[in-house]
Amino acid sequence: MLSPEDFARYGRQILLAEVGREGQARLKHGVARVGGETLAHRVAALYAERAGFATIEEAPIDVESLAPPSSCARSVTREILAGARAATQAFRETTRGQEVSR
């Protein structure tokens, strides 16, 4: 059940057909799992908090559990993660020895 405070805070999201009252109530009781310590992970945790997730967990994400074994989604997820790791490594190499503001 959403409180009047929830309606005041998340009113714009509740008006979206994709979220609605039911979706916002699920967020209110949901858990967002964010794995990693980079700036991108901290921003993702902040967005999840602002979206109304009840709990933000900082823990590794089990990629194997994201997609059913019978679909190609698992291999696509692995490719996306591999690309993200490569981009992170390239960023580290490019900025090695430089001060990076956060």
C-alpha positions in Angstrom: 0.0 0.0 0.0 1.3 3.4 -0.9 1.1 6.2 1.6 0.2 9.8 0.9 3.9 10.6 1.2 4.7 8.0 -1.5 2.1 9.6 -3.8 3.7 13.0 -3.2 7.2 11.8 -3.8 6.7 9.3 -6.7 3.6 10.9 -8.3 5.2 11.3 -11.7 6.3 7.7 -11.8 2.9 6.5 -10.7 1.3 8.4 -13.6 3.5 6.4 -16.1 1.6 3.5 -17.6 4.8 1.4 -17.3 4.9 1.9 -13.6 1.5 2.8 -12.1 0.4 2.2 -8.5 1.1 -1.5 -8.6 4.6 -1.0 -10.0 5.5 1.6 -7.5 4.2 -0.6 -4.6 6.5 -3.4 -5.9 9.4 -1.0 -6.0 8.6 0.0 -2.4 9.0 -3.6 -1.3 11.7 -4.5 -3.8 15.5 -5.0 -3.6 17.9 -3.5 -6.1 21.2 -5.3 -6.3 24.2 -3.2 -7.5 27.6 -4.9 -7.8 30.8 -2.9 -8.0 32.5 0.1 -6.6 32.9 2.4 -9.6 31.2 5.7 -10.1 28.7 4.1 -12.5 27.7 1.6 -9.8 27.3 4.4 -7.2 25.1 6.3 -9.7 23.0 3.2 -10.4 22.5 2.7 -6.6 21.5 6.4 -6.3 19.0 6.1 -9.1 17.5 2.9 -7.6 17.1 4.7 -4.3 15.5 7.7 -5.9 13.1 5.4 -7.8 11.8 4.1 -4.5 13.4 0.7 -4.0 13.1 -0.3 -0.4 16.6 -1.9 -0.2 19.8 -1.3 -2.1 22.2 -4.2 -1.8 25.8 -3.8 -2.7 26.7 -7.3 -3.8 28.1 -9.2 -6.8 25.5 -10.0 -9.4 25.2 -13.7 -10.5 25.1 -13.4 -14.3 24.1 -17.0 -14.6 20.8 -16.4 -12.8 19.8 -13.5 -15.1 18.6 -15.5 -18.0 17.1 -19.0 -18.5 19.6 -21.5 -19.8 17.5 -22.2 -22.9 17.7 -18.6 -24.2 20.5 -16.7 -25.9 20.2 -13.9 -23.4 22.9 -15.4 -21.2 25.5 -15.2 -24.0 24.4 -11.6 -24.9 24.7 -10.7 -21.2 28.2 -12.1 -21.2 29.1 -10.1 -24.3 27.8 -6.9 -22.8 29.7 -7.5 -19.6 32.9 -8.3 -21.5 32.5 -5.0 -23.4 31.9 -3.1 -20.2 35.1 -4.7 -18.7 37.1 -3.8 -21.8 35.8 -0.2 -21.6 36.7 0.0 -17.9 40.2 -1.3 -18.6 40.7 1.1 -21.5 39.6 4.0 -19.2 42.0 2.9 -16.5 44.9 2.7 -19.0 44.0 6.1 -20.5 43.8 7.8 -17.1 46.7 6.0 -15.4 48.6 8.5 -13.4 46.0 11.2 -13.9 43.7 12.5 -11.2 40.1 11.8 -12.1 37.4 13.7 -10.3 34.4 11.8 -9.0 
